[in-house]
Amino acid sequence: MKQVTNEKDGKNVDTSQTRLSPVINALFIGFLVGIVTYSIFNNALSLLTLIPLYFIYSLVKSSKNNRDQS
């Protein structure tokens, strides 16, 4: 694994970890959107549809916070 020193705070950062995190978040968000669309097409708009929407919101919000910090 390649270690790179961060210019802002001088800490070592694992580059493979920083590149993989957005990909995993995108896959997970896509999976949750698929659950929501399946639920909508089956006319089952309920609490089980709202839970993935909350997780999508929290993932998008945390990814924006992580991007702003770096």
C-alpha positions in Angstrom: 0.0 0.0 0.0 1.3 3.4 -0.9 1.6 6.0 1.9 1.5 9.7 1.0 2.2 12.6 3.4 -0.7 15.0 3.5 0.6 18.6 2.9 -1.9 20.3 5.3 -1.2 18.4 8.5 1.8 16.2 7.7 0.0 12.9 8.4 0.5 9.8 6.3 -2.5 8.9 4.3 -3.2 5.5 2.7 -4.1 6.4 -0.9 -5.9 3.2 -1.7 -8.2 3.8 1.2 -9.0 7.4 0.1 -9.7 6.3 -3.5 -11.9 3.3 -2.6 -14.2 5.1 -0.2 -16.1 7.2 -2.8 -16.6 4.1 -4.9 -18.0 2.1 -2.1 -20.3 5.0 -1.1 -21.5 5.3 -4.7 -22.3 1.5 -4.9 -24.1 1.6 -1.6 -26.2 4.7 -2.6 -27.1 3.0 -5.9 -28.2 -0.1 -4.1 -30.4 1.9 -1.7 -31.9 3.8 -4.6 -32.7 0.5 -6.2 -34.5 -0.6 -3.1 -36.5 2.7 -3.0 -37.5 2.4 -6.7 -38.5 -1.2 -6.3 -40.7 -0.2 -3.4 -42.3 2.6 -5.3 -43.1 0.4 -8.3 -44.7 -2.1 -6.0 -46.8 0.6 -4.4 -45.3 -0.1 -1.0 -44.4 3.4 0.1 -44.0 2.9 3.8 -41.5 3.2 6.6 -39.3 0.6 5.0 -39.0 3.0 2.0 -38.0 5.9 4.2 -35.2 4.1 6.0 -33.0 3.8 2.8 -33.8 7.4 2.0 -32.4 8.5 5.4 -29.2 6.4 4.8 -28.8 7.9 1.3 -29.1 11.4 2.8 -26.5 10.7 5.6 -24.0 9.1 3.1 -24.3 12.1 0.8 -23.9 14.5 3.6 -20.9 12.7 5.1 -19.2 12.5 1.7 -19.6 16.2 1.2 -18.1 16.9 4.7 -15.2 14.6 3.9 -14.5 16.3 0.6 -14.6 19.8 2.2 -12.1 18.8 4.9 -9.5 17.5 2.4 
